Structures are given as structure tokens and as C-alpha cells.
């Protein structure tokens, strides 16, 4: 038999054995504060909505103003930028709305 055939045959047994030998993985319990994954996700949210992101959004809106001043404003750009800003900074409230509904 080839190595691939052996792997296909014995992989479910090896995975089951791994889960049995590591009960903390099998029980999937986390610490009281949400665990490491929660901390990583909080850091990503902070990165996406920090002062730098707010500054970038302000620059994008100012650029729209300059384009309007020069007469080269595309309403498609306005919709994309404003909708993007609303989704990025309103994401937490939007998710909370759907969870509570």
C-alpha cells in the first residue's frame, strides 16, 4: 500500500487517540476571561478601530471634499467610502443589534 492509503486508513484513529490523550482539547473549556483567542480578537478589533483608522477615515472624507471642490467627485466613491466607514466603525453595534434581535 502507498503512504496516502495508509494515511487515509489510520488518520481517524490517530485523531481520536489524540483527542483522548488531550482531554483539555476534547472538553473545549476556556478560562473565565475568554481565553487567548478572545484576547487576539480584541487586539484585532482595536487595531481596526484605533486612532490611525480614524485618521485614515478623516483623510478619506477630506479627499472627497477636495474632489468635490475640483469638480471630479464620483458619487460611487462617496457611497463606497461612507459605507465602508460606517461598516468599520459601526460593526460592533451592528453585530450587537443582530445578536439581541
C-alpha positions in Angstrom: 0.0 0.0 0.0 1.1 3.6 -0.6 1.6 6.2 2.1 -1.5 8.0 1.1 -3.6 4.9 1.5 -2.1 4.3 5.0 -2.8 7.9 6.0 -6.5 7.7 4.8 -6.9 4.4 6.7 -5.3 5.4 10.0 -6.0 9.2 10.2 -9.4 8.9 12.0 -7.9 6.6 14.6 -4.9 8.8 15.2 -7.1 11.9 15.6 -9.4 10.0 18.0 -6.3 8.9 20.0 -5.0 12.5 20.1 -8.3 13.8 21.4 -8.4 11.1 24.1 -4.8 11.9 25.2 -5.5 15.6 25.4 -8.7 16.0 27.5 -8.4 19.8 27.7 -8.8 20.0 24.0 -11.6 17.5 24.0 -13.6 19.3 26.7 -13.0 22.7 25.0 -13.2 24.6 28.2 -11.8 28.1 28.3 -10.7 30.3 31.1 -13.1 32.8 32.7 -11.8 35.8 30.7 -12.4 34.2 27.3 -9.0 32.7 26.7 -6.2 33.6 24.3 -8.4 33.6 21.2 -10.6 36.3 22.7 -7.6 38.4 23.5 -6.3 38.1 20.0 -9.7 39.0 18.5 -9.9 42.1 20.9 -6.5 43.2 19.6 -7.6 42.9 16.0 -10.7 45.0 16.8 -8.6 47.6 18.5 -6.2 47.7 15.5 -9.1 48.2 13.0 -10.8 51.0 15.0 -7.9 52.8 16.7 -6.7 56.4 16.2 -4.8 55.5 13.0 -8.0 54.1 11.4 -10.0 57.2 12.5 -7.3 59.4 10.9 -7.4 57.4 7.7 -11.2 57.8 7.6 -10.9 61.5 8.1 -8.4 61.8 5.3 -10.7 59.8 3.0 -13.6 62.2 3.7 -11.3 65.2 3.3 -10.2 63.8 -0.1 -13.8 63.5 -1.1 -14.2 67.2 -0.2 -11.3 68.1 -2.4 -12.6 66.1 -5.3 -16.0 67.8 -4.9 -14.2 71.2 -4.8 -12.3 70.3 -8.1 -15.5 69.0 -9.7 -14.2 65.5 -10.1 -16.4 63.8 -7.4 -17.9 60.5 -8.3 -21.0 59.6 -6.2 -19.9 56.0 -6.5 -16.7 56.9 -4.5 -18.8 58.7 -1.9 -21.1 55.7 -1.4 -18.1 53.3 -1.1 -16.2 55.4 1.3 -19.1 56.5 3.5 -20.5 52.9 3.6 -17.0 51.5 4.4 -16.5 53.9 7.3 -20.0 53.2 8.6 -19.4 49.4 8.5 -15.9 49.5 10.0 -16.7 51.8 12.9 -20.3 50.6 13.4 -19.5 46.9 13.2 -19.8 46.3 17.0 -23.2 48.0 17.2 -24.4 46.1 14.1 -23.4 42.7 15.4 -24.9 43.5 18.8 -28.2 44.5 17.1 -28.4 41.2 15.3 -27.4 39.2 18.4 -30.0 40.9 20.6 -32.8 40.7 18.0 
